[in-house]
Amino acid sequence: MIISRTPFRISFFGGGTDYPEHFSRHGGAVLGTAIDKFAYLSATPLFSKLFDYRIRLAYREVECVNRLDEIRHAPLRECLRLFGITEDIEIDYTAELPSSTGLGTSSSFVVGVLNTLHAFCGRMVHPLELAYRAIEIERDVLGEAVGCQDQTFAAMGGFNLIEFRGTRDIVVHRLPLSAARLAEFQEHLLLVYTGIRRRASHVAARQVQKIDRNVAQLGKMRRLVDEGYAVLTGGGSLAEFGRLLHEGWLLKNSLCDSVSNGAIDKIYQTGLDAGALGGKLLGAGGGGFVLFFVPPERRAAVLRALGPLETIPIGINASGTQILHASSVALHAPAALSEVRAA
């Protein structure tokens, strides 16, 4: 049995500039962190001659099939196809937080599957290569309107400034922060669930269609990456980081009318009125989680104001995708790592 763990992420600045449609012409970067909430996957050899199916997949549903083309879960189907695995495998998935909430869960899933299948075949691959392959599967094979930051955070982990120079030219810069600075920053973060779930790719697709019209706004959002980095590494007050988040909130809302809605705007304003310095609607928008930046002394007041909304404790700077357990005997896959075809 192989068991993997892959983190979800929070992006503070630069979201939208990580789409190849933008960064291939204008460059792009994001500032964000992997968090200590994870997707778990296991892969187990299946003695299919003892069953009436050759592949078993368990996620929100359970699929027992005999052929790859029968698999309804497209990312699992295409990842198995990439490795040439057509039988004798069981894959199980569970996660600490739900999908469609703005934490990059879909990309974490794909990165986790790829890492698990490499280990299942008895091989290893560099984390950044996992990110590149996940980007290719999501964008080129599945045709999803996704950027490139989620796969990179899932694979690499850490608290990073990530530059996007090409779909296979991504540079990860770790933030040089002390443990005390990281702890101080984390104390300001409050993750609140809006109760609204949405298909991120649907929201993102509308934003991608408007990229050419939003070049100026995206340029300002890219500038916030450098300004946020400067605040964090400068050692001064973190209050300015909250102000920058609010500026980013306004810029993001200007990209497309599907980013926010009346219910989300009300939640955000309630948090500000109670003492938050700024915030971020995570992911493409339309629902999911809102991240507030709150001085610790105002945290209780903000929690009271938000009332029954669910809040999730998080830790930042989490490790990237990892193999937690690998049995001594791995499946001999039909293709060596060097022969695994590009997605």
C-alpha positions as CSV (number, residue, x, y, z in Angstrom):
1,M,0.0,0.0,0.0
2,I,1.1,3.6,-0.8
3,I,-0.3,6.5,1.2
4,S,0.3,10.1,0.3
5,R,-0.5,13.5,1.8
6,T,-0.8,16.7,-0.2
7,P,-1.5,20.2,1.2
8,F,-4.1,22.7,0.2
9,R,-3.1,26.4,-0.2
10,I,-3.9,30.0,0.5
11,S,-2.9,32.6,-2.0
12,F,-2.6,36.2,-0.7
13,F,-1.6,38.2,-3.8
14,G,-1.2,37.7,-7.5
15,G,-4.0,35.3,-8.3
16,G,-5.0,35.6,-11.9
17,T,-1.5,36.4,-13.1
18,D,-0.7,32.6,-12.9
19,Y,-2.7,31.9,-16.0
20,P,-0.5,31.2,-19.1
21,E,-2.9,33.4,-21.1
22,H,-1.5,36.3,-19.0
23,F,2.0,35.4,-17.8
24,S,3.2,34.2,-21.3
25,R,3.0,37.8,-22.4
26,H,3.2,39.9,-19.2
27,G,4.8,37.7,-16.6
28,G,3.2,36.6,-13.4
29,A,3.8,35.9,-9.7
30,V,1.9,34.9,-6.6
31,L,2.5,35.1,-2.9
32,G,1.0,32.4,-0.8
33,T,1.4,29.4,1.4
34,A,0.6,25.7,1.7
35,I,-1.5,25.1,4.8
36,D,-1.8,22.2,7.2
37,K,-5.0,20.9,5.7
38,F,-4.5,17.9,3.4
39,A,-5.7,15.5,0.8
40,Y,-4.9,11.8,1.5
41,L,-4.7,9.2,-1.2
42,S,-3.9,5.5,-1.0
43,A,-3.1,3.0,-3.8
44,T,-3.3,-0.7,-3.2
45,P,-2.7,-3.7,-5.5
46,L,-6.0,-5.3,-6.4
47,F,-6.1,-9.0,-7.2
48,S,-8.6,-8.5,-9.9
49,K,-8.9,-12.2,-10.8
50,L,-10.8,-12.6,-7.5
51,F,-13.3,-9.9,-8.3
52,D,-15.7,-9.0,-11.1
53,Y,-13.8,-5.7,-11.7
54,R,-10.2,-4.7,-12.4
55,I,-10.1,-1.2,-10.9
56,R,-11.7,0.1,-7.8
57,L,-11.9,3.9,-7.0
58,A,-13.3,5.4,-3.9
59,Y,-13.8,9.1,-3.4
60,R,-17.2,10.7,-2.8
61,E,-18.5,7.8,-4.9
62,V,-17.2,4.3,-5.5
63,E,-16.4,3.1,-9.0
64,C,-15.7,-0.6,-9.8
65,V,-14.8,-0.9,-13.5
66,N,-13.1,-3.2,-16.0
67,R,-11.8,-0.6,-18.4
68,L,-10.3,2.9,-18.1
69,D,-12.9,4.4,-20.4
70,E,-15.6,3.3,-18.0
71,I,-14.2,5.6,-15.2
72,R,-16.4,8.6,-14.6
73,H,-13.8,10.5,-12.5
74,A,-11.9,12.2,-15.3
75,P,-8.7,13.2,-13.4
76,L,-8.3,9.7,-12.0
77,R,-9.0,8.2,-15.4
78,E,-6.4,10.3,-17.2
79,C,-3.7,9.9,-14.5
80,L,-4.1,6.1,-14.7
81,R,-3.9,6.4,-18.5
82,L,-0.7,8.4,-18.2
83,F,1.0,5.6,-16.3
84,G,-0.5,2.9,-18.5
85,I,-2.2,1.3,-15.5
86,T,-5.3,-0.5,-16.8
87,E,-6.0,-3.1,-14.0
88,D,-5.1,-4.4,-10.6
89,I,-5.3,-1.2,-8.5
90,E,-7.5,0.3,-5.9
91,I,-7.3,4.1,-5.1
92,D,-9.0,5.7,-2.1
93,Y,-9.3,9.4,-1.5
94,T,-10.2,11.5,1.6
95,A,-9.7,15.2,2.5
96,E,-9.8,17.4,5.6
97,L,-11.7,20.1,3.8
98,P,-14.3,20.0,0.9
99,S,-13.7,20.7,-2.7
100,S,-15.0,23.8,-4.5
101,T,-14.1,26.2,-1.6
102,G,-11.1,28.1,-3.0
103,L,-8.2,26.2,-1.4
104,G,-6.8,24.6,-4.6
105,T,-8.3,21.2,-3.7
106,S,-8.7,20.0,-7.3
107,S,-5.0,20.6,-8.1
108,S,-3.9,19.1,-4.8
109,F,-5.9,16.0,-5.8
110,V,-4.1,15.7,-9.1
111,V,-0.7,16.3,-7.6
112,G,-1.4,13.7,-4.9
113,V,-2.6,11.1,-7.4
114,L,0.6,11.6,-9.5
115,N,2.8,11.3,-6.5
116,T,1.0,8.2,-5.3
117,L,1.1,6.5,-8.7
118,H,4.9,7.2,-9.1
119,A,5.4,5.6,-5.7
120,F,3.1,2.7,-6.6
121,C,5.3,2.1,-9.5
122,G,8.4,2.1,-7.3
123,R,9.8,5.4,-8.6
124,M,10.3,9.0,-7.5
125,V,10.0,12.3,-9.3
126,H,11.0,15.9,-8.4
127,P,8.1,17.8,-6.8
128,L,8.3,20.6,-9.4
129,E,8.0,17.9,-12.1
130,L,4.8,16.7,-10.4
131,A,3.5,20.3,-10.6
132,Y,4.3,20.5,-14.3
133,R,2.6,17.2,-15.1
134,A,-0.5,18.2,-13.0
135,I,-0.7,21.5,-15.0
136,E,-0.6,19.5,-18.2
137,I,-3.2,17.1,-17.2
138,E,-5.6,19.8,-15.9
139,R,-5.2,22.3,-18.7
140,D,-4.2,20.2,-21.8
141,V,-5.9,16.9,-21.2
142,L,-9.0,17.8,-19.1
143,G,-9.4,21.3,-20.7
144,E,-9.9,23.0,-17.3
145,A,-9.6,26.8,-17.0
146,V,-7.0,26.7,-14.2
147,G,-3.8,28.6,-13.4
148,C,-0.5,27.2,-12.3
149,Q,-0.1,28.2,-8.7
150,D,-2.3,25.5,-7.0
151,Q,-0.3,22.6,-8.5
152,T,3.0,24.3,-7.5
153,F,2.0,24.9,-3.9
154,A,0.6,21.4,-3.6
155,A,3.8,19.8,-4.9
156,M,6.4,22.1,-3.3
157,G,4.7,23.2,-0.1
158,G,6.1,26.2,1.8
159,F,5.4,29.9,2.1
160,N,6.6,31.2,-1.2
161,L,6.8,33.9,-3.9
162,I,6.3,31.9,-7.1
163,E,7.3,33.4,-10.5
164,F,5.6,32.2,-13.6
165,R,7.9,32.6,-16.7
166,G,6.5,29.7,-18.7
167,T,4.3,26.6,-18.2
168,R,7.5,24.7,-17.7
169,D,9.6,27.6,-16.2
170,I,8.3,28.2,-12.7
171,V,10.6,29.5,-10.0
172,V,9.8,29.1,-6.3
173,H,11.3,31.5,-3.9
174,R,10.9,30.5,-0.2
175,L,10.2,33.5,2.1
176,P,13.2,34.0,4.4
177,L,11.2,34.4,7.6
178,S,12.1,33.5,11.2
179,A,9.9,31.1,13.2
180,A,8.8,34.1,15.3
181,R,7.8,36.1,12.3
182,L,5.9,33.2,10.8
183,A,4.1,32.7,14.1
184,E,3.2,36.4,14.4
185,F,1.8,36.4,10.8
186,Q,-0.2,33.3,11.4
187,E,-1.9,34.8,14.5
188,H,-3.4,37.4,12.2
189,L,-5.1,34.9,9.9
190,L,-8.8,33.9,10.3
191,L,-10.3,31.5,7.7
192,V,-14.1,31.7,7.4
193,Y,-16.4,29.5,5.4
194,T,-19.1,31.4,3.5
195,G,-21.2,28.3,3.1
196,I,-21.2,28.7,-0.7
197,R,-19.7,26.1,-2.9
198,R,-19.0,26.6,-6.6
199,R,-17.2,25.1,-9.6
200,A,-14.0,27.2,-9.6
201,S,-13.3,26.4,-13.3
202,H,-16.7,28.0,-14.3
203,V,-15.8,31.2,-12.5
204,A,-12.2,31.1,-13.8
205,A,-13.3,30.5,-17.4
206,R,-15.2,33.8,-17.3
207,Q,-12.2,35.6,-15.9
208,V,-9.9,34.1,-18.5
209,Q,-12.2,35.4,-21.3
210,K,-11.6,38.9,-19.9
211,I,-7.8,38.7,-19.4
212,D,-7.0,41.0,-22.3
213,R,-9.4,43.6,-20.8
214,N,-7.9,43.3,-17.3
215,V,-4.2,43.7,-18.1
216,A,-4.0,46.9,-16.1
217,Q,-5.7,45.4,-13.0
218,L,-3.6,42.2,-13.2
219,G,-0.5,44.4,-13.4
220,K,-1.5,46.0,-10.1
221,M,-2.2,42.7,-8.6
222,R,1.3,41.5,-9.6
223,R,2.7,44.6,-7.9
224,L,1.0,43.7,-4.6
225,V,3.0,40.5,-4.6
226,D,6.3,42.5,-4.2
227,E,4.7,44.9,-1.7
228,G,3.4,42.0,0.4
229,Y,6.8,40.3,0.3
230,A,8.5,43.5,1.4
231,V,6.1,43.9,4.4
232,L,6.7,40.3,5.5
233,T,10.5,40.4,5.2
234,G,10.9,43.9,6.4
235,G,10.3,43.1,10.1
236,G,8.0,46.0,10.7
237,S,4.3,46.1,11.6
238,L,2.1,43.7,9.7
239,A,-0.8,46.1,9.6
240,E,0.2,47.2,6.1
241,F,-0.3,43.6,4.9
242,G,-3.9,43.9,5.8
243,R,-4.3,47.1,3.9
244,L,-2.7,45.5,0.9
245,L,-5.2,42.6,1.1
246,H,-8.1,45.0,1.1
247,E,-6.6,46.7,-2.0
248,G,-6.4,43.2,-3.6
249,W,-10.0,42.5,-2.7
250,L,-11.1,45.6,-4.6
251,L,-8.9,44.8,-7.6
252,K,-10.2,41.2,-7.8
253,N,-13.8,42.3,-7.7
254,S,-13.1,44.5,-10.7
255,L,-12.0,41.6,-12.8
256,C,-15.4,40.0,-13.3
257,D,-18.9,40.4,-11.8
258,S,-18.9,36.7,-10.8
259,V,-16.1,37.0,-8.3
260,S,-18.3,38.1,-5.4
261,N,-22.0,38.5,-4.6
262,G,-24.2,40.2,-2.1
263,A,-23.8,37.5,0.6
264,I,-20.1,37.4,0.4
265,D,-19.8,41.2,0.4
266,K,-21.9,41.3,3.6
267,I,-19.6,38.8,5.3
268,Y,-16.5,40.8,4.3
269,Q,-17.9,44.1,5.5
270,T,-19.0,42.6,8.8
271,G,-15.5,41.4,9.3
272,L,-14.0,44.8,8.5
273,D,-16.5,46.6,10.8
274,A,-15.6,44.3,13.6
275,G,-11.9,45.0,13.3
276,A,-10.3,43.1,10.4
277,L,-7.7,45.1,8.5
278,G,-8.4,43.4,5.2
279,G,-9.2,40.1,3.6
280,K,-9.2,37.8,0.6
281,L,-11.9,35.8,-1.1
282,L,-9.9,32.6,-1.9
283,G,-9.7,30.9,-5.2
284,A,-11.4,32.1,-8.3
285,G,-14.3,33.6,-6.4
286,G,-18.0,33.0,-6.2
287,G,-18.0,31.3,-2.8
288,G,-15.8,29.1,-0.7
289,F,-13.6,30.6,2.1
290,V,-12.9,34.2,3.0
291,L,-9.5,34.9,4.7
292,F,-9.5,37.8,7.1
293,F,-6.4,39.5,8.4
294,V,-7.1,40.4,12.0
295,P,-4.9,41.8,14.8
296,P,-4.9,39.2,17.6
297,E,-6.5,41.6,20.0
298,R,-9.5,42.1,17.7
299,R,-10.0,38.4,16.9
300,A,-12.7,37.7,19.5
301,A,-14.7,40.7,18.3
302,V,-14.5,39.6,14.7
303,L,-15.6,36.1,15.7
304,R,-18.6,37.4,17.6
305,A,-19.6,39.6,14.6
306,L,-19.4,36.7,12.2
307,G,-21.7,34.6,14.4
308,P,-22.5,31.1,13.3
309,L,-20.2,31.1,10.3
310,E,-17.7,28.2,10.5
311,T,-14.0,29.2,11.1
312,I,-11.1,26.8,10.4
313,P,-7.8,26.9,12.4
314,I,-4.9,26.7,10.0
315,G,-1.1,26.5,10.1
316,I,1.0,27.9,7.3
317,N,4.3,26.9,5.6
318,A,3.2,23.2,5.4
319,S,5.2,20.6,3.6
320,G,4.5,19.7,0.0
321,T,3.2,16.4,-1.2
322,Q,4.7,13.5,0.7
323,I,4.6,9.7,0.7
324,L,3.7,8.7,4.2
325,H,3.8,5.0,3.8
326,A,5.1,2.7,1.1
327,S,5.0,-1.1,1.4
328,S,8.2,-3.0,0.6
329,V,6.9,-4.4,-2.6
330,A,5.7,-2.0,-5.3
331,L,3.7,-2.8,-8.4
332,H,5.8,-3.2,-11.5
333,A,4.0,-0.8,-13.8
334,P,4.0,-1.4,-17.5
335,A,6.0,1.7,-18.2
336,A,9.2,2.9,-16.7
337,L,9.4,6.5,-15.4
338,S,11.3,7.6,-18.5
339,E,8.6,6.0,-20.7
340,V,5.6,7.7,-19.0
341,R,4.3,9.8,-21.8
342,A,3.6,13.5,-21.4
343,A,0.0,14.3,-20.4
